Amino acid sequence: MTVTGPLQKTMGKTRQSVRIDIERLDSLMEQVGELVVNRNRLAQLSKLLETKYRGDEIIDELERSMIQTGKVVSMLQQDIMKIRMLPLEIVFTGFPRMVRDLARKAGKKIDFIIEGQETEVDRSIIEHIKDPLVHLLRNAVDHGIEPPEQRVAIGKPETGKITLSAYHEQNHIVITVSDDGKGLDPASIKQAAVEKGIITAEKAARLTDTEAIELIFVPRVSTAQRTTEVSGRGVGLDVVKTNIEALRGTVMVSSEKNKGTRFTLLLPLTLAVLSALLVEAGGTLCAIPLADVVEAAKLPAHNLKTIRGSKVIMWRDTVLSVLDLTTMFGWEKPDRAQDGELDAVIVKGGDLKACLIVDSLKGQQDIVLKSLGNYLQGTRGIAGASILGDGNITLVLDIATLLSTAVGDKYRRQEYAGLNSRHDDRLVKIG
């Protein structure tokens, strides 16, 4: 029997693929992570032997073997990560119908546009982003897009537009949910925050519009006069932020009156192995994901300036906030020469950048991210921990959350002295 057409193509594809149990794939990824740690350990031992027995043929052969082994481990790691990648189409596929049904219930006309649904992300992340996206889309339909008559009255087309897009940016995935609706009203948000006792009227008066908009991520802050089935029955945007931050991601929002609102989710491509810059601060070893590092350098201490009580530095014609890692976490601060050089790392998280001051730079290494456990889980600014090749433990920093807390959410600056106001008794000094 001869098979032609689509069936033949399907049979051909079947012969080239095989089903793999997800648990086995996860186990394989964990083992590769441990292999990476051991590779790093062997590389360090190889360097020690080379230093002690320089010129020995056996040591030279060992060095060559280690280099080749390192390449093989890296390729294996990359291939397994590719196997774990799934297209966002899996999550996005049900959204057009959902938005259409919600628009009909709300009596609104909406064009829904999806871009980048072929973008791939690790399955460990893709499993947890559907609910936050559903909530953002519900809010866009219910609170973002105006009724047709209101849009026409202000010169807009009666049909609103909601866009869901995704794309890769270095080692991150960026997902945006935007609408061309009425936008967020900073004054109403500040009023709601004051009425709920979140901030005082005096503090609200000092907030800029950008800072006021950030308040929508604080629990109990909502400008909605009523909760509806469309917008999610009163579940706040703080839940969206909490869920995304649990994935080592960050949420940003921008809005303009009568122009619309854009929510941007910045997520890592994978939660498994990552390359990191190792630094020391207050006697504690920390790892900064390389995807968040713009530049590492020594900066003259006299270049630091103070503007309105905050330290800043000029970097490539840009004024950056200066954040001292030891101060942020309340660790022991070493004596630093006022006229000497400072070890600094220029970091970025979302659309924010800052200059992070550390005690010393220790080099680059691939690490395997481990959970902090239930007790320390959710500590702001800490994504997890990792065991290095030499057996030392390092804290892995969540740069996006650090910058969002220290630079973006300025209305919380007074709480920032201890950074983790909810977890100040849980911080553990490691190293």
TADAKA-V336501 format. One line per field, one symbol per residue. ss: DSSP state (a for helix, b for strand, c for the rest). phi: phi as a letter, one per 30 degrees, with the letter a starting at -180 (. if undefined). psi: psi as a letter, one per 40 degrees, with the letter a starting at -180 (. if undefined). Layout:
ss->???
phi->???
psi->???
This chain:
ss->cccccaaaaaaaaaaccccccaaaaaaaaaaaaaaaaaaaaaaaaaaaaaaaccccaaaaaaaaaaaaaaaaaaaaaaaaaaaabbbcaaaaccaaaaaaaaaaaaccbbbbbbbccccbbbaaaacccaaaaaaaaaaaaaaacccaaaaaacccccbbbbbbbbbbbccbbbbbbbbccccccaaaaaaaaaacccccaaaaaaccaaaaaaaaacccccccccccccccccccaaaaaaaaaccccbbbbbbbcccbbbbbbbbbccccbbbbbbbbbccbbbbbbaaabbbbbbbbaaacbbbccbbbbbbccbbbbbbbaaaaacccccccccccbbbbbbbbbccbbbbbbbcbbbbbbbbbcbcccccccccccbbbbbbcccccbbbbbcaaaaaaaaaacaaaaaaaacccccccccccccc
phi->.ccbiedddddddddcbbdbdeddddddddddddddddddddddddddddddbejddddddddddddddddddddddddddddddbddeeddecdeddddddddddibcbccccbiddecbdddcddccddededdddddddcddddedddddcicddcdbbbcbbadbhcbccbbbbbcddicceddddddddddidbdddddddddddddddddddeicacddacbdddjhiddddddddddddcicbcbbbabeickbbccccbddbccdbdbcdbbbhicdbcceddcccabaccdddddbcbhicdbbdbhibdcdcccddddciddcddbddccccdbbdbbbiccbacccbdaccjcadbcdcddjddceiddjcdlbacdddjdcbdcdcdededdddcdcddcedddechcddbdccdcdcj
psi->hhhiadddddddddeeiihhhdddddddddddddddddddddddddddddddfhehdddddddddddddddddddddddddddehiiedddddedddddddddddefihhhhhhhfeehiiiddddeeeddddddddddddddchiiddddddeeiiehihhhhiiiihbfihhhihiifaeiihddddddddddeediidddddeiidddddeeeehhehiehdiiiddeefehiedddddddddefaihiiiihhedaihhhhhiidiebhihihhihhfehhihhhddehdihihhhdeehihhfeihiihhfehhiihhhddddefihhihhhdeaihhihhiihbeiiihhhidiheaiihihhiieiddehehhehdaiihideeihihhigddddddddddgdeeddeededgdefdeehhhh.
